[in-house]
């Protein structure tokens, strides 16, 4: 990759000195912005003192999760994006479903990368306190670096060459007043969110493969509003298939005259196997049990028939196990 593109993972640049997005330190002052924007905390009826556990097992409040940002990038690019997402969220499914997927990708990607930034800052500090080094795989840092390059489209011209690096679905919910909640899995870059009458599921670096993997069920759902159990089941399927996805996507990244062009390399490469490891109903049932906690479904109940886990969809349209 050309050195003109800001690459924070090269030098572990997570010390709150540079803009987390652009790397800038000189053209504008640096401020700190919350990972969860104020408008979202307000919509969620959160005080900001709600807590989240990070990968290092530390407990932090949402208000304490901040990243450094250039005031120029914040004012001219991030705030307009937040306003667009906020306006759509306030109106519900009808407007959220009209959002350009690339804008949803950038907004979710900014959120996920901001969490990664906080995690990396903690890892760098721990490295300074011990001789263990940053305990993170090269493959994972490669994915994180690619995500960062892609979300630079928030403030500069990033062009995806005839592909989308994401799978994103927006579905209507039966309940019109669903409380805000989200899930994220940093290792697989999978994210879900529900609020009011809509739900969002996103896999941020799979080149659309998870959406194709579940296409039969998605076609079956169509525009139907999902029950709370159905949405959580759909989330469980995407989170599990993202775990089964066994490729590390590679991209050709080329900066040209102020733009960044990104082209996807073929996922199949030279590996003579499917893109996903074998779906195992038993493992999926364990994932599903976690998503269905509010309804107290036991693992035994879910997998009572080992060949056909219970489902709130009819037909269940589960992926084949072989």
Secondary structure by P-SEA (a helix, b strand, c coil): cccccccccccccccccccccccccccbbbbbbbcccaaaaaaacccccbbbbcccccccccccbbbbbcaaaaaccaaaaaaaaaaaaaacaaaaaaccaaaaaaaaaaaaaaaaaaaaaaaaaaaaaccccccccaaaaaaaaaaaaaaccccccccccccccbbbbbbbbccccccccccccccccccccccccbbbbbbccccaaaaaaaaaaaaaaccccccaaaaaaaaaaaaaaaaaccccccccccccccbbbbbbccccccccccccccccaaaaaaaaaaaacccccccccccccccccccccccccccccc
